[in-house]
């Protein structure tokens, strides 16, 4: 909504490098580019924590990839 010229962000799953975690989820631009934090795997069972983790990851990806807030 704040970047009307951009397509929607997406959740992108990538293989994990840690045992016990199947994949890591990142917030990515529509083209698959991402930067920043993984969405905390422990937040999956608590919707409010998942939303906060996704929001935090989006706030890192957008400025780092697009140089816009």
C-alpha positions in Angstrom: 0.0 0.0 0.0 2.8 2.4 0.7 4.7 1.4 -2.5 2.0 1.3 -5.2 4.5 0.7 -8.0 5.7 -2.5 -6.4 4.1 -6.0 -6.6 3.1 -7.6 -3.3 5.7 -9.2 -1.1 5.8 -12.9 -0.8 6.8 -15.5 1.8 9.8 -17.5 0.4 10.8 -20.9 1.9 14.4 -22.0 1.6 16.1 -25.1 2.8 17.4 -24.9 6.4 21.1 -25.1 7.3 20.2 -26.3 10.9 19.1 -29.7 12.0 15.6 -29.9 13.2 14.3 -27.1 11.0 12.9 -28.2 7.6 13.0 -24.8 6.0 13.5 -21.1 6.7 10.9 -18.6 5.6 11.8 -15.1 4.5 9.8 -12.1 3.3 10.8 -11.5 -0.3 10.0 -9.1 -3.1 7.8 -10.4 -5.9 10.9 -11.2 -7.9 12.2 -13.4 -5.0 14.9 -11.0 -3.8 15.2 -10.9 0.0 17.4 -9.5 2.7 17.3 -9.7 6.5 15.8 -11.9 9.1 14.3 -15.3 8.7 10.7 -15.5 10.1 11.2 -17.1 13.5 10.3 -20.8 13.2 9.1 -20.7 16.8 6.4 -18.2 15.9 4.4 -20.7 13.8 2.0 -21.7 16.6 1.1 -18.2 17.8 -0.5 -16.0 15.1 0.4 -12.7 16.8 4.1 -13.8 17.0 4.1 -14.9 13.4 2.6 -11.6 12.3 5.2 -9.7 14.3 8.0 -11.8 12.8 6.7 -11.3 9.2 6.4 -7.6 9.8 9.9 -7.4 11.1 11.3 -9.3 8.2 9.4 -7.1 5.7 10.7 -4.0 7.3 14.2 -5.3 6.7 13.7 -6.6 3.1 12.0 -3.5 1.6 14.6 -0.9 2.7 17.6 -3.1 1.9 16.4 -4.2 -1.5 14.5 -1.2 -2.7 16.2 1.6 -0.7 12.7 2.8 0.2 10.8 2.8 3.4 
